[in-house]
């Protein structure tokens, strides 16, 4: 009788220890979503390398005709990702995580500074954009993107829509920021352009700007063109005048380049 009682007591104790072990292995994003570390897919996701430093943790939501980006601005991506994996609900809520498939779709985007991630967030995070903007937007609804026309010795950037069938004739740059601010900043940068390379023509308005050169092989002209095409920013603080206005332009170009580069990243992911 004592042996039987001891056996039941031992079994009960082992059962309680097993239940506690299972509870310790769980992490919860919401009441509807509970996963354990023993799941192979979850384990693979948790072990995915997260870069250190500032940037974004984001998730791309693609619908039939629109898409949206959910994201978190991070002072340190790796640290925020660890908090997410440990069950930080506020992070999961921002990313709209509701299933393990959502976890697998998490992506990282490092930036030079957290302020650049903030700027990207202000322009692109939690906003819904049409996939085929050229079809859904028209002359009365110019849409959100900047557009670019480029040639060997010139290029033109439109801050607003340029008619219909834009995608056939122009390059969609994406939403690169406030158009009024852009017009003011570009106009103030004219003297920098003229110092950097031989400018043939420069025109700027609240609708956009156009610039040409008499030397299309000039490295600085090609750099400026690629700035808008690829989001590559080779400028330094010495590129701009040592003044408050010069510093403003320096940071402005950093912000536009960061947004453009992230937009290109999204376009690539949309095509996958």
FIMAR-522203 format. One record per residue (C-alpha): residue number from 1; residue in three letters; x, y, z. Coordinates in nm, 3 decimals. Each point is the difference from the previous one (the first is absolute). Example, Ala and Ser with C-alpha at 12.3 -4.5 7.8 and 13.67 -1.06 7.14 Angstrom:
2
REC  1  ALA  1.230  -0.450  0.780
REC  2  SER  0.137  0.344  -0.066
This chain:
272
REC  1  UNK  0.000  0.000  0.000
REC  2  UNK  0.283  0.237  0.088
REC  3  UNK  0.180  -0.093  -0.324
REC  4  UNK  -0.313  0.080  -0.199
REC  5  UNK  -0.043  0.336  0.176
REC  6  UNK  0.365  0.082  -0.061
REC  7  UNK  -0.038  -0.087  -0.367
REC  8  UNK  -0.300  0.230  -0.042
REC  9  UNK  0.176  0.284  0.184
REC  10  UNK  0.311  -0.038  -0.218
REC  11  UNK  -0.208  -0.004  -0.317
REC  12  UNK  -0.190  0.312  0.107
REC  13  UNK  0.322  0.181  0.080
REC  14  UNK  0.154  -0.087  -0.338
REC  15  UNK  -0.317  0.111  -0.179
REC  16  UNK  0.008  0.338  0.176
REC  17  UNK  0.369  0.047  -0.089
REC  18  UNK  -0.071  -0.084  -0.365
REC  19  UNK  -0.290  0.249  -0.012
REC  20  UNK  0.218  0.273  0.149
REC  21  UNK  0.272  -0.075  -0.255
REC  22  UNK  -0.247  0.036  -0.286
REC  23  UNK  -0.131  0.329  0.139
REC  24  UNK  0.355  0.135  0.026
REC  25  UNK  0.065  -0.082  -0.367
REC  26  UNK  -0.298  0.201  -0.128
REC  27  UNK  -0.004  0.357  -0.131
REC  28  UNK  -0.320  0.186  -0.077
REC  29  UNK  -0.065  0.283  -0.247
REC  30  UNK  -0.375  0.011  0.058
REC  31  UNK  -0.278  -0.207  0.144
REC  32  UNK  -0.058  -0.158  -0.342
REC  33  UNK  0.362  -0.083  -0.070
REC  34  UNK  0.207  -0.227  0.225
REC  35  UNK  0.307  -0.184  -0.127
REC  36  UNK  0.278  -0.198  0.167
REC  37  UNK  0.372  -0.002  -0.063
REC  38  UNK  -0.017  -0.371  -0.085
REC  39  UNK  -0.178  0.076  -0.330
REC  40  UNK  0.260  -0.038  -0.282
REC  41  UNK  -0.124  0.301  -0.200
REC  42  UNK  -0.010  0.223  0.309
REC  43  UNK  0.346  -0.118  0.103
REC  44  UNK  0.138  0.082  -0.345
REC  45  UNK  -0.152  0.349  0.015
REC  46  UNK  0.135  0.075  0.347
REC  47  UNK  0.351  -0.103  -0.106
REC  48  UNK  -0.007  0.230  -0.306
REC  49  UNK  0.276  0.259  0.037
REC  50  UNK  -0.117  0.349  0.088
REC  51  UNK  0.249  0.282  -0.069
REC  52  UNK  0.117  0.222  0.281
REC  53  UNK  -0.051  0.374  -0.015
REC  54  UNK  -0.288  0.231  -0.097
REC  55  UNK  -0.259  -0.068  -0.269
REC  56  UNK  -0.337  -0.162  -0.058
REC  57  UNK  -0.162  -0.333  0.069
REC  58  UNK  -0.285  -0.025  -0.248
REC  59  UNK  -0.255  -0.223  -0.168
REC  60  UNK  -0.136  0.047  -0.352
REC  61  UNK  -0.372  -0.064  -0.043
REC  62  UNK  -0.089  -0.047  -0.367
REC  63  UNK  -0.360  -0.007  -0.120
REC  64  UNK  -0.151  -0.034  -0.344
REC  65  UNK  0.031  0.367  -0.095
REC  66  UNK  0.165  0.165  0.301
REC  67  UNK  0.276  -0.057  0.250
REC  68  UNK  0.086  0.123  0.348
REC  69  UNK  0.315  -0.006  0.211
REC  70  UNK  -0.014  -0.061  0.375
REC  71  UNK  0.311  0.092  0.190
REC  72  UNK  0.188  0.088  0.317
REC  73  UNK  0.268  0.269  0.021
REC  74  UNK  0.293  -0.144  0.196
REC  75  UNK  0.295  0.151  0.179
REC  76  UNK  0.147  -0.351  -0.026
REC  77  UNK  -0.165  -0.251  -0.234
REC  78  UNK  0.148  -0.306  0.174
REC  79  UNK  -0.114  0.115  0.343
REC  80  UNK  -0.354  0.078  -0.117
REC  81  UNK  -0.019  -0.333  -0.185
REC  82  UNK  0.101  -0.187  0.316
REC  83  UNK  -0.274  0.184  0.191
REC  84  UNK  -0.246  -0.101  -0.271
REC  85  UNK  0.102  -0.366  0.024
REC  86  UNK  -0.032  0.015  0.378
REC  87  UNK  -0.364  0.100  -0.040
REC  88  UNK  -0.008  0.381  0.008
REC  89  UNK  -0.363  0.054  -0.099
REC  90  UNK  0.038  0.366  -0.101
REC  91  UNK  0.253  -0.100  -0.267
REC  92  UNK  -0.226  -0.277  -0.129
REC  93  UNK  -0.294  0.240  -0.012
REC  94  UNK  0.194  0.252  -0.211
REC  95  UNK  0.094  -0.274  -0.246
REC  96  UNK  -0.354  -0.146  0.004
REC  97  UNK  0.132  -0.349  0.073
REC  98  UNK  -0.277  -0.258  0.028
REC  99  UNK  0.159  -0.324  -0.118
REC  100  UNK  0.330  -0.181  -0.038
REC  101  UNK  -0.006  0.082  -0.370
REC  102  UNK  0.009  0.366  0.099
REC  103  UNK  0.314  -0.059  0.207
REC  104  UNK  0.170  -0.160  -0.299
REC  105  UNK  -0.072  0.314  -0.205
REC  106  UNK  0.184  0.237  0.237
REC  107  UNK  0.282  0.193  -0.169
REC  108  UNK  0.276  0.236  0.113
REC  109  UNK  0.113  0.329  -0.149
REC  110  UNK  0.310  0.158  0.161
REC  111  UNK  0.051  0.377  -0.019
REC  112  UNK  0.290  0.225  0.082
REC  113  UNK  -0.199  0.165  0.280
REC  114  UNK  -0.332  -0.054  0.173
REC  115  UNK  -0.113  0.340  -0.130
REC  116  UNK  0.014  -0.134  -0.356
REC  117  UNK  -0.215  -0.296  0.102
REC  118  UNK  -0.244  0.250  0.153
REC  119  UNK  -0.015  0.191  -0.329
REC  120  UNK  -0.068  -0.319  -0.196
REC  121  UNK  -0.270  -0.088  0.252
REC  122  UNK  -0.166  0.341  -0.033
REC  123  UNK  -0.025  -0.037  -0.378
REC  124  UNK  -0.067  -0.370  -0.051
REC  125  UNK  -0.097  -0.195  0.311
REC  126  UNK  -0.370  -0.076  0.064
REC  127  UNK  -0.106  0.161  -0.328
REC  128  UNK  -0.177  -0.190  -0.274
REC  129  UNK  0.128  0.050  -0.354
REC  130  UNK  -0.139  -0.120  -0.335
REC  131  UNK  0.219  -0.254  -0.175
REC  132  UNK  -0.087  0.137  -0.343
REC  133  UNK  -0.004  0.369  0.087
REC  134  UNK  -0.012  0.103  -0.365
REC  135  UNK  -0.333  -0.179  -0.045
REC  136  UNK  -0.173  0.116  0.319
REC  137  UNK  0.114  0.363  -0.004
REC  138  UNK  -0.084  0.261  -0.263
REC  139  UNK  0.030  0.370  -0.076
REC  140  UNK  -0.244  0.096  0.276
REC  141  UNK  0.170  -0.236  0.248
REC  142  UNK  0.378  0.034  -0.050
REC  143  UNK  0.083  -0.281  0.240
REC  144  UNK  0.290  -0.010  0.241
REC  145  UNK  0.313  -0.071  -0.206
REC  146  UNK  0.271  0.213  -0.147
REC  147  UNK  0.083  -0.082  -0.364
REC  148  UNK  0.321  0.034  -0.199
REC  149  UNK  0.093  0.044  -0.365
REC  150  UNK  0.368  -0.043  -0.079
REC  151  UNK  0.233  0.022  -0.296
REC  152  UNK  0.373  -0.006  -0.058
REC  153  UNK  0.058  0.369  0.078
REC  154  UNK  -0.311  0.089  0.200
REC  155  UNK  -0.271  -0.115  0.233
REC  156  UNK  -0.326  0.135  0.135
REC  157  UNK  -0.180  -0.084  0.325
REC  158  UNK  -0.373  0.062  0.040
REC  159  UNK  -0.125  0.047  0.356
REC  160  UNK  -0.355  -0.059  -0.121
REC  161  UNK  -0.169  -0.217  -0.258
REC  162  UNK  0.092  0.071  -0.360
REC  163  UNK  -0.309  -0.101  -0.194
REC  164  UNK  -0.130  -0.349  -0.067
REC  165  UNK  0.200  -0.305  -0.117
REC  166  UNK  0.291  0.126  0.207
REC  167  UNK  0.147  -0.345  0.055
REC  168  UNK  0.055  -0.039  -0.374
REC  169  UNK  0.213  0.313  -0.030
REC  170  UNK  0.143  0.071  0.345
REC  171  UNK  0.167  -0.166  0.295
REC  172  UNK  -0.208  -0.018  0.317
REC  173  UNK  0.218  0.117  0.290
REC  174  UNK  -0.257  -0.055  0.274
REC  175  UNK  -0.116  0.245  0.269
REC  176  UNK  0.322  0.182  0.087
REC  177  UNK  -0.142  0.263  0.232
REC  178  UNK  -0.185  0.327  0.018
REC  179  UNK  -0.007  0.170  -0.341
REC  180  UNK  0.009  0.356  0.135
REC  181  UNK  0.308  -0.074  0.208
REC  182  UNK  0.159  -0.180  -0.294
REC  183  UNK  -0.052  0.300  -0.228
REC  184  UNK  0.161  0.233  0.254
REC  185  UNK  0.298  -0.228  0.071
REC  186  UNK  0.077  -0.071  -0.365
REC  187  UNK  -0.012  0.369  -0.086
REC  188  UNK  0.247  0.077  0.278
REC  189  UNK  0.229  -0.277  -0.127
REC  190  UNK  0.037  0.159  -0.345
REC  191  UNK  0.329  0.172  0.088
REC  192  UNK  0.141  -0.335  0.119
REC  193  UNK  -0.096  -0.165  -0.329
REC  194  UNK  0.166  0.278  -0.200
REC  195  UNK  0.318  -0.032  0.204
REC  196  UNK  0.011  -0.379  -0.036
REC  197  UNK  -0.044  -0.026  -0.381
REC  198  UNK  -0.066  0.218  -0.306
REC  199  UNK  -0.373  0.068  0.003
REC  200  UNK  -0.162  0.067  -0.335
REC  201  UNK  -0.347  0.078  0.130
REC  202  UNK  -0.170  -0.004  0.338
REC  203  UNK  -0.371  0.057  0.058
REC  204  UNK  -0.184  -0.052  0.330
REC  205  UNK  -0.362  0.051  0.108
REC  206  UNK  -0.254  -0.144  0.240
REC  207  UNK  -0.075  -0.270  -0.262
REC  208  UNK  0.356  -0.128  -0.038
REC  209  UNK  0.339  0.086  -0.140
REC  210  UNK  0.208  -0.060  -0.311
REC  211  UNK  0.375  0.012  -0.042
REC  212  UNK  0.237  -0.058  -0.291
REC  213  UNK  0.376  0.005  -0.043
REC  214  UNK  0.244  0.084  -0.277
REC  215  UNK  0.217  -0.291  0.114
REC  216  UNK  -0.210  -0.319  0.038
REC  217  UNK  0.311  -0.201  0.095
REC  218  UNK  0.057  0.216  0.309
REC  219  UNK  0.016  -0.221  0.309
REC  220  UNK  -0.192  0.244  0.222
REC  221  UNK  -0.285  0.024  -0.251
REC  222  UNK  -0.022  -0.378  -0.020
REC  223  UNK  0.004  -0.017  0.381
REC  224  UNK  -0.290  0.244  0.025
REC  225  UNK  -0.200  -0.196  -0.256
REC  226  UNK  0.068  -0.330  0.177
REC  227  UNK  -0.105  0.161  0.327
REC  228  UNK  -0.359  -0.001  -0.128
REC  229  UNK  0.027  -0.319  -0.206
REC  230  UNK  0.156  -0.229  0.261
REC  231  UNK  -0.010  0.183  0.334
REC  232  UNK  0.379  -0.001  0.016
REC  233  UNK  0.125  0.300  0.195
REC  234  UNK  0.370  0.081  -0.030
REC  235  UNK  -0.025  0.349  0.146
REC  236  UNK  0.183  0.097  0.319
REC  237  UNK  -0.029  0.302  0.224
REC  238  UNK  0.285  0.158  -0.200
REC  239  UNK  -0.219  -0.018  -0.312
REC  240  UNK  -0.215  0.278  0.142
REC  241  UNK  0.082  0.351  0.126
REC  242  UNK  0.117  0.023  0.365
REC  243  UNK  -0.318  0.174  0.110
REC  244  UNK  -0.335  -0.085  0.159
REC  245  UNK  -0.157  -0.010  -0.345
REC  246  UNK  0.279  -0.228  -0.122
REC  247  UNK  -0.059  -0.243  0.287
REC  248  UNK  -0.373  0.007  -0.070
REC  249  UNK  0.064  -0.100  -0.362
REC  250  UNK  0.247  -0.268  0.110
REC  251  UNK  -0.257  -0.171  0.223
REC  252  UNK  -0.279  0.054  -0.250
REC  253  UNK  0.186  -0.189  -0.273
REC  254  UNK  0.073  -0.280  0.249
REC  255  UNK  -0.370  -0.032  0.078
REC  256  UNK  -0.111  -0.005  -0.365
REC  257  UNK  0.265  -0.260  -0.088
REC  258  UNK  -0.106  -0.223  0.289
REC  259  UNK  -0.367  0.012  -0.104
REC  260  UNK  0.083  -0.064  -0.366
REC  261  UNK  0.224  -0.296  0.082
REC  262  UNK  -0.262  -0.155  0.229
REC  263  UNK  -0.265  0.049  -0.269
REC  264  UNK  0.219  -0.189  -0.247
REC  265  UNK  0.035  -0.277  0.259
REC  266  UNK  -0.379  -0.022  0.023
REC  267  UNK  -0.036  -0.009  -0.379
REC  268  UNK  0.245  -0.291  -0.015
REC  269  UNK  -0.188  -0.188  0.271
REC  270  UNK  -0.331  0.064  -0.174
REC  271  UNK  0.137  -0.166  -0.311
REC  272  UNK  0.110  -0.314  0.183
